[in-house]
């Protein structure tokens, strides 16, 4: 039972970590919805930092 609980805890932590690293977090639309745009590499060697955008 202890081994099962340990595996369940590890799998839950991995699932949570992958959800955090998945990308955009979309807020349900209520008029103007704010969406987090994560940082990304744009045209040659330009890093665009993460920012909030209104949809």
N, C-alpha and C positions, 0 to 999 in steps of 0.2 A: 504494500500500500504506500509506503514511503517513497519508493521508486516511482510509482505512478504519479504521486503528487508533485514530485520533483520534475518529472517530464512535462506535466501539465503546466507548471509554473514557467518553465523554460520556453515552452511553445507559446504561451500567452505573451511572454516578454518579447519573443521574436516577432510575433504577429503585431504587437504594438509598435515595435521599432520600425517594421516595414511600413506600417500605416503612417508613421511620422515622416518617413523619407519618401513617401509616394508622390508628392508633388503639390499641386494646388489644393487649397482648402476652400471649398465653395460654401458660401453662406446662403441660406434660403432667401429667395428674392422677396423683398418687401419694399417695393418702390425702387430705391437705389441700393443694390446689393454690393458689398465690398468683397473683393476676392484677393487673396494673397498670391502674388506671382513670385515664385522662387527665383534666386539668382541663376543666370545662364550665360553661356558664351555666345556672343553675337558675331558679327562680321570679323574679319581677321584679328584675332587676339584682343578682343574687347570684352571685358567682364561687365555685365549689367547686373547690379545688385538687386536683391529682392525688394519688392515694394507692394503697396496696396493699390488696387485699381477699382474704380466704381464701374459696375456693369449696369 
